[in-house]
């Protein structure tokens, strides 16, 4: 069965956070469901759809930014009570909009994640987890890293309370009361948790997770030890996962897996012949998908997938046929309902255009007045700076609730900006002097009209650390911008390990295949100790075999990049020869192959223009660091090393490293 879905945009609220939109249970067997959504203006909006139009059920007054919305109720009954988290407070509403709960927690930070199960309330701030039962404090846990989401396995199935924390250090922490039961390492920083099949599967212990680098997985969380069921890598290099749901959109009796990503891609996976999900359908929205859920919203009998986006749009992908095509000479009949809707939209557009003109004229008059007061307009920026370990680069994602005019990037350490296919902005570089302002990069991205999301790719150099700054200017008047700062760490291309000997007391042991990594650690620790007036003793034990081992690891990458560069250099000459000679049968197969793959080779080379220079830099650093630990300065021999690399031979390189001693 082929899946055909039509898009419908229902309405727009304010900027939304992750997991702030839900569908209320249907009141009848074939009745449509109401939608409840909360935004950064502190407003909870509940609406239904009647004749294609959004009809409000209730709407609360503005207040503090709402960061989470969950449905709750007594166990084994319809979950139709609405709970929202704003600041350190949890409020509860009935499905008619009557407030029945206002619970001020003892958290000193804003609530970042929330889960509700019967009378049990699970709340998380950045690092703190609290469990309440009937609004009374029960358990507390301090996490080792930031908490992104919280979930509890279904109590009605397991007869035990098992909370799980999704933490930034690539770990799921399974709790028992106030204690850590065990940790589960996952392939990326987990951003969202969901129960498999909506109920934890047959065992009630199956947990879905999505990561900030776009991976998806299923784990069975037993009381003894976890079992990894399956994992989907992010082969298409799509955005991070923000929301997950299970819903039978195909109508075959098996629930599909719905996934919403921060690059606006909505995906549907189904389980065909294997136990692992297969991508069946995807649809691209223009901004982050903050919430996703399947249900029946627009019309009786037609299921759909409902998604909310960062800027507050509520969008449906419905199974109801929307587009009708007429053949040549056929008349396309439009129903009276559709004609009324078109007429209503035209009137609304005319009204809005008149209002915009009036407000613009009013603003121009007030700006020319001697008593004019200009207020800085507030706007929301959603940003993410994450390491992609597959290609050793960082992704910087900037999303604004309104169109972006330009983004200025400034760095006080050397970095490279890489091409991003999805990025349509025009980049221009400004000359900058590293002294005295410590400017190594100044670049401006000018965005096309209606661009609300910009993705940049950055590659840093390990050992050189500092600050990357982004100045974001939207298309609003008067002109204003927001500054975002990101730390480039000394070991910026490394990621955390979870296997640490905790018996250290006042000392630490560091091991690496690469001497340069130890050299960076030594320099940074010495510098920080001197700055803080801490007495620090450093000793080291260098294994000579590690140098050749590191060169052996670099060898295939270096050989590939040298061959790629050589092929790219030949393309122009071969193409010119092709123009003059026409028939290229006289060429050796290697050259014919280069001509055939020319576009692919150029595209690959363009994606990583400085890759070869990076590898040269790594080998040069390795050479200098090897002898630095011996107290010898070999910087004068670097030009000779570069000559050997240009005419690369693995054995000659080994011999040079040994002879330099």
N, C-alpha and C positions, 0 to 999 in steps of 0.2 A: 504493500500500500504506500503510494507516494504521498508525502506530507506537503500540503499546500496551505499556507497561512497568509492572511491579509492583515496589514497593519492599520491600527486605529489609535489615534492620539485623543485621549479622553479629556484631560485637563492638566493645568500646571499649578503647583503650589510653590512654596519657597524651596531653598536649597535643602537637600535631604542627606542624612547620614546613612551608613550601612545598616541594613535590617530595620527599616522604619516603615514598611508597608506590609499589610496583611489583608487577606480575604476573610470576612466573617463567614461562619458556617451558614449554609442555605437554610431558610426557614421551612421550605417544602421540598418535595422530592425533585421537582423540575424547576424550582424557583432560581432566579439569578441571585448572585451573591453581592453583598455590599463590600465596598473597599474602604479601608481605614488607613490613613497615611499621616505621618507627623513630620514637621520640618524644623529648620533652624530658627524660624520666627517664633517657635514655641506653640504653634497652632496644630491641633489635631483635627483633621478633616475626615468625615465619613460621608460617602456618597454612593448612590446606585445609578444605574443606567436605565433610562426610559426613553424609548424611541430614538436611540442613538445619542441622547443628550445626558450629561452628568447632572443628576438631581441630588442636592445636598440633603443628608439626613441630620447631621449636626456639625457644628464648627466651633471650636473653643476660642477663647480670647488669646492674643499673643502673650508670650512669656519667655522664659529662659530656653535656650537652644535644647531641642530634644535629640538625644543621641541613640536611643533604642526604643523599639515598640514591640511588645509581645502580647499574645493572646493567652488567657488563662481561664481557670474555673475549677470546680471540684473534679477530682479524678473520675474518669469513665463517664463524663457528661460533656455536652458540646462546649468547646472552648470559645466562648463569645464575650468574655470580659476583656477589656482593653487596658493594658498597662503601659505607661511611658516613663522613661527615665530622663530627667532634666536636671543638670547640676548634680547635687547629691540627694535629690528627692525622687521618689517613685509615686506616681499618681495613677489612680484606677478609675475607669469610666465604664458605664453600662453600654450596651449596643445602641441605646437611645441618646447617649451623651451625658447622662447624669453622673457627676463625680461622686464616688463612694469611698475613695481612699486618698489620703495625702500622708505619705510616710517619709519623714525626714530621717535619713540614715545617719550613722555616726562616721561616714566616710569624710575625710578632709579634702579629697579630690573629687572631680567630676566623675560620674559613672560612665564607663566606656563600653561595658558589655553586660547583658542581663539575660537570665533564663528563668522561666517560671514553671513549676510543676506542682499543681494542687496548692497547698498552703505554704510550699517551700519557695523561697525567693533567693536566687543566686546572683550576686552582683560583683562586678570587678571594676576597680579603678586601674591606673596604669600598672601597678605592681601588686595591688592588694585584692585578695578575694575574701568575700564575706557571704556566709550562708545564714539566712533568717527563716524562721518558721513562725507563721502568724505574727510577723513583724517583730519577733524577738530574736536577738542575736544567738546563734548556735555555734558556728565554726568560723575560723579565720586562718588565712594562709598568706605568707609573703613570698611572692614569686622571684626567681633569680633574674628574670627579664620581663619585658613588657608583655602584658596580657592583651591579646587581640580579640578573643572570643571565649565564651563559656557555654557549656552544655551539660546536662545531666541525663544519664541513661534512664529509660522509662521505668519508674518505680513500680507501676502496675504489673510489669512483666517480671522484674527481677527481685522485688521485695527488699531492695537495698538502695541506698542513695549513693550514686557514683558520679561525682562531678568531674569534668575534664576541662582543663585550661589549655587554650591554644596560645603558645608563647612565641615571641619574636626570635628566640634563639634556636628555632627549628625543632622545638620539642612540644609534645603533648604531655601535660602533667596530669596524671590520674590520682585523684585524692580519695582519702577515706577519713571523714571527719575533718580535723585540722591538720592531718598528717599526709605526707606524700606517699602514695602506695608504690608507684613506679613511674618512670619516664619513658616515653616512646619517641624516638628520633624519626623525623619525617624529612623528605628531600628538599624542603624549602621552608621559609617562615610561614606558618599556617595563619591564614587571615579569617577563615570561616569554618564553622563546624555545623554538621546537620546529621540527623538520624537517618540511616539508610531506610528507604521505603517509607519514611515518615514516622516509623515506629521502632527502628533499631533492628529490623529484619526478624526472622523467626526466633532468634535467640534473644533479641532485645539488646544485643551488645555490639551491633554493627554501626560503625561511625564513619561518615564521609568527611573528608577535609579538603580544602582548597588552599593553595599557597600564593604568596605575593608574586612568585615568578611563574605562575600559570599552571602548576601541576595539580593533579587531582588523584585522590586515593581513597581506599576503603580499608579500615582496620577493625578487627574484632577485639574489643576491649574486655577481656575476661578478668576475673578477680585474681588470677595467678600471673599470667603473662600475656602480652598482646600477640595477635596473629595478623600479619600483613596479607590481605586478600588480593588486592590488585593496585596498580598505580599507572596513571597515564602521564607520559612525559609531554612537555609543551613543544612538540616538534614544529608547529607552525609559528612559533615565537609570538604568540598572542599575549594579551595583558594578564595581570594578576586576577585571581578569582575573588569576588566580593560576596557572592550569594549563590546558594544551592537549594533546590527543591526537588521533590519527586511527584510526578503527576502522569496519569495515563492519557496523554494527548492523542495517541493513535487509536485508542478505544479497543485495544486487543486484550485487555485484562491484565497487562503487565505495566507497571509504572515506569515511565521514562525518567531520565535524569536531566534536570534543567539547570543550566549554569550561566551566570552573569559575570562578565569580566570588566575590568576597569578601563579597557580600550573600547568599550561599547559593543563588544561581540556577545550575542546571546546564542547559546548552543543547546541542542537537544541530543542526548545520547540514549540509545536503546540497547537492550540485551537480546541479541538475535540467537546465535547458536552457542555462544560461549558465555561464561560467567562475567567476562569483562565487557564494559560498555563500548559501543561503537558510535562514532559521530554520525548522526542521521540528518541533521539540519542545522544551519546557522544563519544568523541575521545580524547585520551591523547597524547599531544606533550610533549617534554622533558623540555620545558622552558616556561616562561611567554608569554602569547598571548597579544601583545600590541595593535593590531588592527584587526578588523574582518569586512568582507563585503561579500555579496552575489552578484553573477553576472555570466557572461559568459566570460571566459578567455582563456582556453586551446584549445577548439574546438567549431566550430559553432554548435548550437543546443543542447549543453550539459551544463547545469547550474552547478555551483560549489560554494563552500564557500572558500573564500581566507582569509588567516590569516598571519599576520607578527608576529615574535617572538622577544624576547629581544635581542638576538645575531644577528638579522638581516635576518633570514631565511624568505622567502616568500613561503608559503605552500598552496596548494589547496586540497580540498576534493571534487572530481568531480563525477558527475553522469555517466560519460563515463566509460564503462566497460574496465578495465585495465588488469585484470588477466584472462588468458584462461587456462582451465584445459583439459588435454587429458586422456582418459581412458587407460587401460592396452593394450599395443601394438600399441596405436595410435601415430602418429607423430604430434608434435605440430609445426605448420607452423608459422614462424616469417616473418612478412612483410619486404620488402626491407628497408622501412623507419626505422623500429626498428633495423634491422641489422646495418644500417649506424650509428644509434645513439649509439649502443653498441660499435661499433668499435671506434667511436669518443671519447667515455668515456674512453675506454682502453688506447687510445693514450694520452689523457689528464692526466690520472693517472700516466702513465709511465713518462711523462714529469715533473709532479709535484714531483714524487719520486726522479728523477735525480736532480731537482732543490734543494730539501731539503737536499740531500746528499752533494751537492756542497756548499750550504750555511753553513751546519754544519761543514764541513771541513774547510771552510774559517774562521768561528768563532773560531774553535779550534786553528788554526794557529795564528790568531790575539791575542788570549788570552795568548799565550805563548811568544808573543813578548814583549820586554822591554818597548816599547812605547804604550802598549795596554791601551785602555780607555774603561771602562765598563759603559754603560749607564743603568739607572734604567728603565725597560720597563713599560709603562703605561698600565693599564687595568681598566675596568669599573666594579664597584660593585653596584648591585641593592639590596637594603635592606629594610626590613619592620619589625617593632616591634609593635605588636598590642595585645590588651587585648581581650581574649575570655571570655565573661561574663558567658557563659553557664557552663564552668567547672573551672572558676576562675584561668586561666593560661594565659601566654603570648606566642604568636607565634613569633619566630625570623626566618625570611626568608632571606637567603643570596644567591644571584644569580650573577654569574660571566660570562663574555663573553667567557671565555675559561675554560678548566677543572680545578676543584679545587683539590689541593693536600691535604691540611689539614686546619683546623680551630681551633685556640686556644681560649677557652672561659675563661675569668677571671672575678671574681666578688669580690667586697670589702664588700658585704653583703651576708648573708646566703640565698641561693636559691636552689631549687631542679630542676634537669634536668629530664624531663619525656620522656617516650618512644614515638616515632612517627613511625607509621607503614610504611610510605613511605620512611623513612630514612634508607638507606643501609650502612651508614658510620659506622666504628668501633670506639667506644669511649673508651678512657682510662683516668683515673683520677690520678692526681699527689697530693701527700701530701702537705699541706700548713699550715703555722702557721698564725693565725689571728694577732699576734703581732710580730714585729713592722710594718709589711708591709700591714696590713689590708687585707689579702687574705683569703677569705672564700671558694673559689672554683677555681680550675685550672683543666680544662678538655680539651682534644685534640680529635677532630673528624678527623679520617683519611678516606678520600673518595676513593671509587672505581674509576677505570679508566672511563673517559668521564662523570663524575658527574659535572654538571654545576650549580646545584641548591641544596641547603641544607636547610632543615626545622627543627628547634629545638623548643621544648616546655619547658617553664620555669614557675615555680611557686614561687612567692616571699612571704615574711612574712610582713604583714602590720605593720607599725611602724618602720621597719628597712629599711632605705633608703640609696642609694648610687649610684654607677656606675657599669654597666655591660659592659665589653669590649670584642670585637671579633677581633682577628688577622687573616685575610684571606690571605692564601698563595696559589696561583694558580700553575699549572704545567708549568711554563715557566722559561727560563734561561736568565740572571742570576736570582737566587732566590730573590724574593722580596715579601713584604706583605703590606696590607693596614689595618689600624686600624679603627674600627667603635665603637662608644660609645653610650650607651643607659642609660637613667636615670631611676632608680627605685625610684618611688615617695613614700612619707610617707604613703599615702592612695592609694597604688598601685592597689588594687582590687576594688576600687570605680570608678564610671564613672560620668561624668558631668550631672547635672540636669539643666533644662531650666526654672524652675519656681523659680525665685528669686525676693525678695522684693527689688526694686531699690531705695527705700526711706532711705536707711541707709546713715548716715553722720558721718564718723570717727569711726564707730562701725559696728560690724558684729554679727549676731546671728546664731549659729550652733545647729542643732537638729539631734538626731540619736536614733534609737532603742537600739543601742549598746553603753554602757558606754566606752568600749575600744576605739571606734572611737573618742569620745570626748577627751579621755585621750591623744591619739596620737596628735590630733589637738592642745591641750593645751601645750604639751611638745615641739612640733615643733615651734609653734608661739612664745613661750617664748624664745626658743633657738635663733631663727632668730632675735627677737627683741633685745636680749642682744648683739648679734653679731653686729647689726647695730646701737646700742645705741639709741633705740626707747623706749619711755616710754609707757608701755602697761599694762592696767588693765584688769584682767580676773576674771569674776565671773561666777558661775555655779549653776544650780538648778537640783538636781538629783531626778528622780522619782524612788522610790524603786521597784515599780512594773515592771520597764523596765528590771531588771535583770532576773526575772523568765520568762518574755516574750521572752527574747533572748535565754534562755535555752530551752524554748518550741520550738523555731524555729530551734535550733540545734538538738533537740531530734531525729527526724526521720532519719537524716543523720548519727548521732552517732550510733543509734540502728542498722541501715543497715550495717554500716562498721564493727561493733563488730560482727554481725552475719556472715558477709562475712569472716572475719578473723578466726572465730571459724570453719566455714566450711572448709576453706583452710587448717587449722591445722589438720583436720580429714582425709583429702584425702589420705595421704601416708599410714596411718594405715589401712584404709578401702581397699586400693589397695593391701596391703600385705595380708590382710585377704582373699581377693578375690583369690589371687594366691594359698593360702593354701587350702581353702575350696571349691573353684570352684562355687558351687551353693550359691547364696546370698539371697535366698528367706526367710531365717530365720531373716534377718535384718528388722528393723522397716522401714516404708515407707520413713521417713525423711533421713535415711542413704543411702537407695537405690537411692533416688533422688540426693544426693550429689555425688554419684559415676557416675550417668548418666550425670550430668552437670559438671563433674570435669574439663574438658578442658575449658569450658566457665568461670567457677569460677576462675581458675588460670589466664586466660587471663585478666579478669576484675581486679583481684588483682594486676597483674603485671603493668597494666596501671596506677594505682594510689597507689604506694607502701607506700607513706608517708601520705596518706589521714587521717588515724586514728590518727596519731601523730599530724597532723594539727588541728584536732578537739579537741584533748586533750589540745593543746597549746592555742586555742581560749578560752576554758573554764577556763584554768588556768589564762590567762590574764584578763578575765572577773572577776574572783575571786579577783585577786590582785588589779585591778583598782577600783572595788567597794569600797574596804576599803581604798585605797589610797586617794580617795576624802574625806574620813572621818578622814584622818590623821593617819591611823593605818597601820603598816607593818605586813602583814600576810604571808610572804614568808616561814616562818618556818612551816606553816601548809600545804604547797603544797604537800609533800610526802603523807600525809593522804588523800588529795583530789585525788591524782592519784590512791591510793588503792581503793577508792570508785568508780572511773571510771572503773577500771579493773573488778570489780564485779558490773557492772552498774545497778542501779535502779533509775528511774527518781525521785521518791519521796524521796529517800535517799539523792540524790544530792541536791534537794531543801532544805531539812532539814539541810544539812551541810552548805550551804550558809547562812541560817538563824541563825544557832547555832554559827557560827564563830563570829558573832557580839558580 
